[in-house]
Amino acid sequence: DLYEPVMGAIAVGKILQPQGALIVEHERDRPLPERVGPRDEPGSQAALQRFRQSFYGGTGLSFYSVSEYDVGEPEPAQQEANTAQ
């Protein structure tokens, strides 16, 4: 299964332009992560964040964009949950 290693290499290598999108075709029953990228290194790191997912029969398409985040900060989903409380 090469999905996450390849997507992680794309995030770490900063191959995708900030305004670009990565579209990954996969089987419907093979879910892909919402976010892929380095999490262990200090400082701001590039990651790929899923912004859309579509299914066509047994095929899925997951759409990712570049997302910058600080490892010490909560991820966007956690920030939204904290803000809503």
Residue frames relative to the residue before (quaternion, step in Angstrom):
aa qw qx qy qz dx dy dz
D 1.0000 0.0000 0.0000 0.0000 0.00 0.00 0.00
L 0.0852 -0.8559 0.5101 -0.0037 3.57 -0.29 1.24
Y 0.3664 0.7657 -0.4807 0.2199 3.61 1.21 -0.05
E 0.7629 0.4016 -0.2309 0.4509 3.59 0.50 -1.16
P 0.6471 0.5059 -0.3560 0.4457 3.66 0.89 -0.71
V 0.6719 0.4826 -0.3032 0.4729 3.60 0.94 -0.83
M 0.6605 0.4954 -0.3127 0.4696 3.60 0.92 -0.86
G 0.6337 0.5266 -0.3236 0.4652 3.58 1.04 -0.75
A 0.6419 0.5129 -0.3196 0.4719 3.59 1.02 -0.79
I 0.6254 0.5220 -0.3368 0.4723 3.59 1.04 -0.71
A 0.6618 0.5004 -0.3078 0.4657 3.60 0.94 -0.84
V 0.6944 0.4748 -0.2760 0.4649 3.60 0.83 -1.00
G 0.7137 0.4607 -0.2520 0.4635 3.57 0.97 -0.86
K 0.3050 -0.7784 0.4916 0.2437 3.57 1.32 -0.11
I 0.1854 0.8097 -0.5232 0.1906 3.55 0.97 0.96
L 0.6993 0.4550 -0.2500 0.4914 3.56 1.06 -0.81
Q 0.4505 -0.6815 0.5097 0.2698 3.58 -0.86 0.96
P 0.6448 -0.5547 0.3502 0.3923 3.65 -1.07 0.63
Q 0.7379 0.3802 -0.2285 0.5088 3.61 1.01 -0.69
G 0.5230 0.6684 -0.3879 0.3595 3.59 1.31 0.00
A 0.2552 -0.7389 0.6000 0.1702 3.53 -1.35 0.10
L 0.2259 -0.7254 0.6350 0.1395 3.52 -1.18 0.70
I 0.1032 -0.7853 0.6093 0.0356 3.58 -0.76 1.04
V 0.1066 -0.8103 0.5763 -0.0010 3.54 -0.64 1.19
E 0.2401 -0.7529 0.5992 0.1283 3.57 -0.79 1.07
H 0.1056 0.7890 -0.5948 0.1123 3.56 -0.90 0.94
E 0.6065 -0.5377 0.4275 0.4003 3.54 -1.28 0.21
R 0.6245 -0.5664 0.3915 0.3686 3.55 -1.10 0.72
D 0.7492 0.4039 -0.2223 0.4755 3.59 0.90 -0.89
R 0.6166 0.4734 -0.3603 0.5156 3.62 1.25 0.35
P 0.1360 -0.8245 0.5433 0.0809 3.61 0.14 1.22
L 0.2687 -0.7392 0.5959 0.1621 3.54 -1.13 0.72
P 0.5933 -0.6017 0.3936 0.3619 3.60 -1.12 0.59
E 0.5721 -0.5927 0.4487 0.3465 3.53 -1.24 0.50
R 0.7945 0.1030 -0.0218 0.5981 3.57 1.11 -0.76
V 0.0347 -0.7808 0.6239 -0.0040 3.57 -1.01 0.87
G 0.4958 0.6503 -0.4831 0.3130 3.57 -0.93 0.86
P 0.7051 -0.4661 0.3197 0.4281 3.56 -1.29 0.13
R 0.0695 -0.8035 0.5909 0.0224 3.56 -0.99 0.83
D 0.6607 0.5633 -0.2984 0.3964 3.58 1.20 -0.36
E 0.6610 0.5137 -0.3136 0.4482 3.58 1.17 -0.42
P 0.5017 -0.6608 0.4584 0.3187 3.62 -0.99 0.74
G 0.7261 0.4333 -0.3204 0.4270 3.55 -1.23 0.51
S 0.6957 -0.4642 0.3551 0.4176 3.51 -1.36 -0.04
Q 0.0514 -0.8063 0.5889 -0.0209 3.55 -0.82 1.02
A 0.4431 -0.6559 0.5337 0.2977 3.55 -1.18 0.55
A 0.0083 -0.7690 0.6392 -0.0072 3.52 -1.10 0.75
L 0.3873 -0.6654 0.5692 0.2888 3.54 -1.31 0.21
Q 0.1301 -0.7921 0.5958 0.0264 3.55 -0.81 1.08
R 0.3793 -0.7154 0.5341 0.2432 3.59 -0.78 0.99
F 0.1050 -0.8105 0.5747 0.0420 3.57 -0.87 0.98
R 0.7908 0.0824 -0.0571 0.6038 3.57 1.25 -0.14
Q 0.0088 -0.7680 0.6404 0.0073 3.53 -1.20 0.62
S 0.0194 -0.7968 0.6031 -0.0326 3.58 -0.87 1.00
F 0.1781 -0.7762 0.5970 0.0973 3.53 -1.18 0.64
Y 0.0646 -0.7635 0.6425 -0.0094 3.51 -1.08 0.90
G 0.7925 -0.1349 0.0482 0.5928 3.57 -0.08 1.27
G 0.8051 -0.2316 0.1960 0.5096 3.58 -0.74 -1.05
T 0.6219 0.5474 -0.3230 0.4574 3.58 1.33 0.03
G 0.1480 -0.7760 0.6079 0.0804 3.55 -1.06 0.82
L 0.1505 -0.7380 0.6480 0.1127 3.53 -1.25 0.56
S 0.0811 -0.7769 0.6239 0.0258 3.56 -0.84 1.02
F 0.2118 -0.7880 0.5746 0.0638 3.54 -0.83 1.11
Y 0.0646 -0.8108 0.5814 -0.0183 3.57 -0.77 1.10
S 0.1020 -0.7547 0.6427 0.0830 3.54 -1.24 0.59
V 0.5958 -0.5568 0.4350 0.3817 3.57 -1.29 0.32
S 0.0298 -0.7772 0.6283 -0.0192 3.53 -0.99 0.93
E 0.2297 -0.7551 0.5974 0.1422 3.58 -0.84 0.95
Y 0.1035 0.7864 -0.6058 0.0622 3.57 -1.02 0.77
D 0.4029 -0.6752 0.5580 0.2653 3.52 -1.26 0.42
V 0.5169 -0.6746 0.4298 0.3050 3.57 -0.75 1.06
G 0.6776 0.5022 -0.2937 0.4498 3.60 1.08 -0.67
E 0.6513 0.5069 -0.3075 0.4736 3.58 1.22 -0.32
P 0.5563 -0.5782 0.4532 0.3884 3.59 -1.16 0.47
E 0.5350 -0.6064 0.4746 0.3475 3.55 -1.16 0.58
P 0.7116 -0.4899 0.2850 0.4152 3.62 -1.17 0.55
A 0.6455 0.5129 -0.3404 0.4522 3.64 0.90 -0.80
Q 0.6557 0.4911 -0.3109 0.4819 3.60 1.01 -0.75
Q 0.6314 0.5304 -0.3368 0.4545 3.60 1.00 -0.76
E 0.6559 0.5019 -0.3129 0.4689 3.59 0.95 -0.87
A 0.6495 0.5097 -0.3226 0.4629 3.60 0.96 -0.83
N 0.6600 0.5031 -0.3049 0.4672 3.59 1.01 -0.80
T 0.6495 0.5184 -0.3069 0.4639 3.57 1.05 -0.77
A 0.6639 0.5281 -0.3015 0.4351 3.59 1.01 -0.82
Q 0.6387 0.5585 -0.3319 0.4123 3.61 1.14 -0.53
